[in-house]
Amino acid sequence: EVQLLESGGGLVQPGGSLRLSCAASGFSFMNSAMSWVRQSPGKGLEWVSAISPDGFRSYYADSVRGRFTISRDNSKNTLHLQINGLRVDDTAIYYCAKEGTQIKGPWVEYWGQGTLVTVSS
Amino acid sequence: QSVLTQPPSVSGAPGQSVTISCTGSSSNIGAGYDVHWYQQLPGTAPKVLIYYNTNRPSGVPDRFSVSNSGTSVSLAITGLQADDEADYYCQSHDGSPNGWVFGGGTKLTVL
């Protein structure tokens, strides 16, 4: 059974930092592209960042580029998202996502349960 | 403003059918990129409902189906049931390295 367990969310002041983690199990993590997708309260889904299976390629939404850094540790089956310079509009549930095999574009095959990041003074 | 356009809400009585449209452009759906659908039940994480345009994961009934037309796709749900009440999102890509695109989501209410 695929499991994605996020951690690291919490309440942080504007300008602060957080490191989100996602512990993966039940599939070949080292062979899977991974993403983070967020959902602001009462809003829709927004893709945030993705990383290739080997960790050498990473991609970011324009809204977070330069502030967020995605990384992975394939030896520990763990995905991370370092979030710096947090803004109020970064408040959201952050979902860890295992991507499915791409044919014509990426997609999310499995979602974690999410971790809530609240940015407020 | 989402790149893919969905109606904010749809509703139907049990047993009836509804459709949810997802309209993109020549940069994403019209360019041939796959469209995927996710179902988000109240208070839970999304889960994949339809992938590679028309494929259903095991456990998803054939009451859920998709049709497409150029730059739009439509999710049809027949024989509405109370536990179909959820938010539905379409997702595609526009070919750029950060080109994930989502619809704004549609809230389905079963009357």
Interface residues (C-beta under 8 A of the other chain):
Chain A: S35 G44 L45 E46 W47 A50 Y59 Y60 A61 D62 R65 Y95 G100 I103 K104 G105 P106 W107 V108 E109 Y110 W111 G112 Q113 G114
Chain B: S2 G32 Y33 D34 H36 Y38 T44 A45 P46 K47 V48 Y51 Y52 Y89 Q91 S92 H93 G95 P97 N98 G99 W100 F102 G103 G104 G105
